[in-house]
């Protein structure tokens, strides 16, 4: 069996739930939206791109995540959070960030 055939077989098995995803795949998929939102550090982004170049399953899932983001963006009107809510969120983020460090 050739490498592309093996890869396609892995994708089909993973899609059917018969094979547990590799740890690297789990990490990539857990961080997919961070990547899609442009919030990932450059080095992490390069690692993710290298994985996607070799993993058809993760590449297909990322395409689905991109599609989901597009549908949500097109279907939801852009609204700005009220000023007080934004301020409370920023205070909370700062408090959490400070306590974690």
Secondary structure as GFF3:
##gff-version 3
##sequence-region A 1 101
A	DSSP	alpha_helix	3	15	.	.	.	ID=ss1
A	DSSP	alpha_helix	23	30	.	.	.	ID=ss2
A	DSSP	alpha_helix	32	36	.	.	.	ID=ss3
A	DSSP	alpha_helix	42	54	.	.	.	ID=ss4
A	DSSP	alpha_helix	56	75	.	.	.	ID=ss5
A	DSSP	alpha_helix	83	100	.	.	.	ID=ss6
###
